[in-house]
Amino acid sequence: MHNTKIDIAVETRGKLIEVLNQRLADASDLKSQAKQAHWNVKGMNFIALHELFDQVATEADAYTDLIAERITTLGGTALGTVRLAAEKSSLAEYPHEITDGHDHVDALSNALADFGKKVRANIDDSDDLGDKDTADIFTEISRGIDKLMWFVEAHIQG
């Protein structure tokens, strides 16, 4: 761990960095899953879903940057390569052979829901460790993921 004058104990920073690196792997995986949907969706709602899935990927990418920068701010090393994300992600594997818009909406909303649930738990984890700044970052991400899930799920609701 790198030296910093942030007034959070080294042991606490280590725990926070571990949590953040896990979400970094998941956020990277989420981005790639959204791109998988973006590239492979077919059907009557193609353009709407194609553009929506790209929006999900773009926002997930922004979350990876936010998380990685918090890791390095705390004195850690952001473990953000594609290989590490593949090795460390806790998200379920995205189905590779689907093309139907409904199937992609279902699969991507499952990934968003899983990621959102884990991020919400990390809000409490960070707060319990006394780091309201990291909790705030996770809160921001949670709000964004919930909104994206609404956009995606709306295609199969009603």
Summary of the structure (lengths in Angstrom):
residues: 158
radius of gyration: 16.4
end to end distance: 50.1
largest distance: 55.4
contacts: 508
relative contact order: 0.18
helix: 73%
strand: 1%
